[in-house]
Amino acid sequence: MLPIALDAVGGDKSPGEIVAGARLAVEEMGVPVVLVGPPEVVGDTGGIELLAASEVVAMDEDPANAVRRKKDSSLNRAAEAVRDGKASAMVSAGNTGATMASALLRMGRLPGVLRPAIATPIPVPGSTPTVLLDAGANAECSPAMLVQFAQMGSEFARARFGFDTPRVGLLSIGEEDSKGTPLVKETNALLTAGAGVNFIGNVEGRDVVSDRVDVVVTDGFTGNVVLKALEGVVKTLFEAILAAFTSTEATQDASKVLLPALGPLIHDLDPDAIGGAMLLGVDGVCIISHGSSSARAIVNALAVARDMVDHDVVGHMRSAVAH
Amino acid sequence: MLPIALDAVGGDKSPGEIVAGARLAVEEMGVPVVLVGPPEVVGDTGGIELLAASEVVAMDEDPANAVRRKKDSSLNRAAEAVRDGKASAMVSAGNTGATMASALLRMGRLPGVLRPAIATPIPVPGSTPTVLLDAGANAECSPAMLVQFAQMGSEFARARFGFDTPRVGLLSIGEEDSKGTPLVKETNALLTAGAGVNFIGNVEGRDVVSDRVDVVVTDGFTGNVVLKALEGVVKTLFEAILAAFTSTEATQDASKVLLPALGPLIHDLDPDAIGGAMLLGVDGVCIISHGSSSARAIVNALAVARDMVDHDVVGHMRSAVAH
């Protein structure tokens, strides 16, 4: 397979953890990787090929400006490598907006796709993650966009988690078709009429973290708020639990017994274990890893990128949207 | 003080837990209570006064129909008692939509209020809860409505949690004023221009469960989805943790040491400990307790109702909206 273009200078822990992740992925999984970034910033790649790019987009930089002004950024170069058939996929833990803009402008949209969307796997303790989309690419959406999100999200969930016919739910404030905003009601009618997906109807906020539904479709405003609220409460809860576990010598001893039992849960909820979100609707595989990605997060993101290429998820999305 | 009208036949555990909660509140706190419902359904009130109402609104009944067709429902009678100066407040753990409709139609709106909103305290481990509104009364909102939610939410947070000048945040997908939907941008401009509240700008989903902000303002669609997602993940996590704690004899022994240390956290997150949400913008105190309220939840809801009456929060909201 063609190498995966990995943005070496994106993310809070770049380039150190990014390069370390690339090396681990090559060693452990034999995934071909090409790092992208300024050689003097990236430093020693440990023998991994480097695609030179002279500019770096900062984490807090305005995405639209960054993409236009920094023509030779690592993000633009990575997206161009995919477009030009020199890389099979791109992966970045950097500025999410700029990653989306580079992928959209350089790779282009799939035919018929109105707007790309970010699909984020939400961990569900003891079960397969739920795919939530749009997780923030489009603050405003139309019913036709949400229908495409349902179609693309289904293909992503199928390729990513092996669902045969993923159950697609529309996020609302009640299960009844009559509830929600005009956007929800119109989308519900379109999905009910038939869009080539296994639509199970409206779902509620609590269902996102349940095993009732596999793909949850919503606009990018609601999706982003829900995603960050969930991330926030999980972090807050684990900090509070850890504080209780370490509060006395007795609790520390007891926690030595309990932590192994909590291991699977902690692993399920570890952002580094998720493997990143995917930008759906562009003509290529673009994986977005979270900003504080460790080397392990990069390994998982590269593995997801490889799997999505292997499954030809982009080809399947192309067909699904044309439904 | 005038008695608090308590819907004896609303909630999954009514009338048993509701009546038990009323008796506890009278015994423990000396809160005057009048139960409302059909005498033959309520049964023995243990000496607490009963205001007879012949009809019961079911938990899943259509709210608008219920209020119009069941004129003599416990919810209508409770709201009328407040309107007619026979009760100081109403409390229900029943059908939320019907409770809102009864309160709105019988008590009426405060002068100038566009739409009432549900203000729900969200527990924040180790800190004071955050007031989230609108938690579901209005799927669609205008900027002017959100400004009033900020004003009313501030008064509620002040009375409920003793904040001097509550920090008000507007829920969005980034802290920058330029981010979000047109609704968010216009509301941000109005709140920045001055609305008599301590506006700290846009906040993100993660801030809802942090100590960065005291009142989070959003439309009722986003608010309801976030609220239910948070409730869902907390429930799921605690179930997973409990399963780990009880998985072996060794973990059960260890959990005996750890559970007391986790006590304050578990208490903070217990829905029965929160004391209920409040419908803001109607001309009277209306407390909405969650559907599965236990007697303890009812005691807490009655205590909140009493406090809101004592603080004249409705009078303060009347002034705040007229700002």
Boltz contact constraints between the chains, C-beta under 6 A:
constraints:
  - contact:
      token1: [A, 125]
      token2: [B, 236]
      max_distance: 6.0
  - contact:
      token1: [A, 125]
      token2: [B, 240]
      max_distance: 6.0
  - contact:
      token1: [A, 136]
      token2: [B, 173]
      max_distance: 6.0
  - contact:
      token1: [A, 139]
      token2: [B, 180]
      max_distance: 6.0
  - contact:
      token1: [A, 139]
      token2: [B, 181]
      max_distance: 6.0
  - contact:
      token1: [A, 140]
      token2: [B, 181]
      max_distance: 6.0
  - contact:
      token1: [A, 171]
      token2: [B, 225]
      max_distance: 6.0
  - contact:
      token1: [A, 173]
      token2: [B, 136]
      max_distance: 6.0
  - contact:
      token1: [A, 173]
      token2: [B, 221]
      max_distance: 6.0
  - contact:
      token1: [A, 173]
      token2: [B, 224]
      max_distance: 6.0
  - contact:
      token1: [A, 180]
      token2: [B, 139]
      max_distance: 6.0
  - contact:
      token1: [A, 181]
      token2: [B, 139]
      max_distance: 6.0
  - contact:
      token1: [A, 181]
      token2: [B, 140]
      max_distance: 6.0
  - contact:
      token1: [A, 181]
      token2: [B, 221]
      max_distance: 6.0
  - contact:
      token1: [A, 204]
      token2: [B, 228]
      max_distance: 6.0
  - contact:
      token1: [A, 205]
      token2: [B, 225]
      max_distance: 6.0
  - contact:
      token1: [A, 205]
      token2: [B, 228]
      max_distance: 6.0
  - contact:
      token1: [A, 205]
      token2: [B, 229]
      max_distance: 6.0
  - contact:
      token1: [A, 206]
      token2: [B, 228]
      max_distance: 6.0
  - contact:
      token1: [A, 206]
      token2: [B, 232]
      max_distance: 6.0
  - contact:
      token1: [A, 208]
      token2: [B, 229]
      max_distance: 6.0
  - contact:
      token1: [A, 209]
      token2: [B, 232]
      max_distance: 6.0
  - contact:
      token1: [A, 209]
      token2: [B, 233]
      max_distance: 6.0
  - contact:
      token1: [A, 209]
      token2: [B, 236]
      max_distance: 6.0
  - contact:
      token1: [A, 221]
      token2: [B, 173]
      max_distance: 6.0
  - contact:
      token1: [A, 221]
      token2: [B, 181]
      max_distance: 6.0
  - contact:
      token1: [A, 222]
      token2: [B, 222]
      max_distance: 6.0
  - contact:
      token1: [A, 222]
      token2: [B, 225]
      max_distance: 6.0
  - contact:
      token1: [A, 224]
      token2: [B, 173]
      max_distance: 6.0
  - contact:
      token1: [A, 225]
      token2: [B, 205]
      max_distance: 6.0
  - contact:
      token1: [A, 225]
      token2: [B, 222]
      max_distance: 6.0
  - contact:
      token1: [A, 225]
      token2: [B, 226]
      max_distance: 6.0
  - contact:
      token1: [A, 226]
      token2: [B, 225]
      max_distance: 6.0
  - contact:
      token1: [A, 226]
      token2: [B, 229]
      max_distance: 6.0
  - contact:
      token1: [A, 228]
      token2: [B, 204]
      max_distance: 6.0
  - contact:
      token1: [A, 228]
      token2: [B, 205]
      max_distance: 6.0
  - contact:
      token1: [A, 228]
      token2: [B, 206]
      max_distance: 6.0
  - contact:
      token1: [A, 229]
      token2: [B, 205]
      max_distance: 6.0
  - contact:
      token1: [A, 229]
      token2: [B, 208]
      max_distance: 6.0
  - contact:
      token1: [A, 229]
      token2: [B, 226]
      max_distance: 6.0
  - contact:
      token1: [A, 229]
      token2: [B, 230]
      max_distance: 6.0
  - contact:
      token1: [A, 230]
      token2: [B, 229]
      max_distance: 6.0
  - contact:
      token1: [A, 230]
      token2: [B, 233]
      max_distance: 6.0
  - contact:
      token1: [A, 232]
      token2: [B, 206]
      max_distance: 6.0
  - contact:
      token1: [A, 232]
      token2: [B, 209]
      max_distance: 6.0
  - contact:
      token1: [A, 233]
      token2: [B, 209]
      max_distance: 6.0
  - contact:
      token1: [A, 233]
      token2: [B, 230]
      max_distance: 6.0
  - contact:
      token1: [A, 233]
      token2: [B, 233]
      max_distance: 6.0
  - contact:
      token1: [A, 236]
      token2: [B, 125]
      max_distance: 6.0
  - contact:
      token1: [A, 236]
      token2: [B, 209]
      max_distance: 6.0
  - contact:
      token1: [A, 240]
      token2: [B, 125]
      max_distance: 6.0
  - contact:
      token1: [A, 240]
      token2: [B, 265]
      max_distance: 6.0
  - contact:
      token1: [A, 244]
      token2: [B, 261]
      max_distance: 6.0
  - contact:
      token1: [A, 244]
      token2: [B, 262]
      max_distance: 6.0
  - contact:
      token1: [A, 247]
      token2: [B, 261]
      max_distance: 6.0
  - contact:
      token1: [A, 250]
      token2: [B, 257]
      max_distance: 6.0
  - contact:
      token1: [A, 251]
      token2: [B, 257]
      max_distance: 6.0
  - contact:
      token1: [A, 251]
      token2: [B, 258]
      max_distance: 6.0
  - contact:
      token1: [A, 251]
      token2: [B, 261]
      max_distance: 6.0
  - contact:
      token1: [A, 254]
      token2: [B, 254]
      max_distance: 6.0
  - contact:
      token1: [A, 254]
      token2: [B, 257]
      max_distance: 6.0
  - contact:
      token1: [A, 254]
      token2: [B, 258]
      max_distance: 6.0
  - contact:
      token1: [A, 257]
      token2: [B, 250]
      max_distance: 6.0
  - contact:
      token1: [A, 257]
      token2: [B, 251]
      max_distance: 6.0
  - contact:
      token1: [A, 257]
      token2: [B, 254]
      max_distance: 6.0
  - contact:
      token1: [A, 258]
      token2: [B, 251]
      max_distance: 6.0
  - contact:
      token1: [A, 258]
      token2: [B, 254]
      max_distance: 6.0
  - contact:
      token1: [A, 261]
      token2: [B, 244]
      max_distance: 6.0
  - contact:
      token1: [A, 261]
      token2: [B, 247]
      max_distance: 6.0
  - contact:
      token1: [A, 261]
      token2: [B, 251]
      max_distance: 6.0
  - contact:
      token1: [A, 262]
      token2: [B, 244]
      max_distance: 6.0
  - contact:
      token1: [A, 265]
      token2: [B, 240]
      max_distance: 6.0
